């Protein structure tokens, strides 16, 4: 069951990561604070983080070890929370 969750999260991370890298112009009107170049760099940075996490998720899903699976899910939640908080600060 955890393996299915990991592969679903890998699929979502790849989609979100590519979207953040390729379609940054859709998010730029939302980001009021900061320089447009800085905001683009922010979106690219988290796009790369999500793609790296997707790659790690594939490896973790293939080995299917409980500790690493739970640690991967925990780190995924932390990175997503950091992105959400920083994105919210830039919007408001």
N, C-alpha and C positions, 0 to 999 in steps of 0.2 A: 504494500500500500504506500509506503514511504517512497519507494522507487518510482511509482506512478506520479506522485506529487513532485518529485524532483524533476522528472522529465517534462511535466507540464510547466513547471516554473522555468525550465531551460527554454522551452518554446516561447513563453511570454517574454523572457529576458532578451532573446534574440530579436523578437519583433519590436520591443520597446527600444532596445539599444540601436537598432538600425534606424528606427523612426527618429530618435533623438539626433543621430548623426546626419541623416539625409534631409530631414524636414524641420530644421531649426527655425525657419522663417514662420512656421505656424505658431510657435510659442513666443516669438519676439514681441508681438503686440501686447501680450499679457504681462511682460516683464517691464514694469515702469521704472524701477530703480536700477541705476548703473548704466554703464556704457554698453551699446549694442555689441561691440566686440567682446567685452567681458561676459555678457550674457550668452553669446554664442559659444565662447570657450567653456562656460559653465555647463551648457547642454552637451557639448562634445565630450567633456570630461566624464560626465555621468553616463553618456552613451558607451564610452569605452569601458567604464567600470561594469556596466551591465553585460557587455559582451564577454569580458573577462570572467565574470561570475557565471555566465552561461557555459563557458568552456570548462571551468572548474566543476560545474554541475554535471556535465557529461561524464567526467572522470569519476566523480563521486557516485553517480547513478550506476555506472558500470561495475564498480567494485562492491557497492551495496553493503558497506560496513555501517553499523548503527551509529557509532560515535561520530564518524565523519559526516554522515547524512544529517544528523541533528545539528552538528556544528555548522554545516553549510546552510541549513535552513535558518539558523540563528543569525549568521552573518548576512544572509540575504535580507532578513527583516531589518537589521541594523542599517545596512546601506540604503535600503528603501526609505526608512524613516529619516535618515539624514538628508536624502534628496528631497523628500516631501517638505521637511522643515525649512531647508534652504530655499526651495522653490516658493514656498508660501511667504517667506520673508521678502523675496524679490518681487512678488506680486503686490503685497500690501504696502 
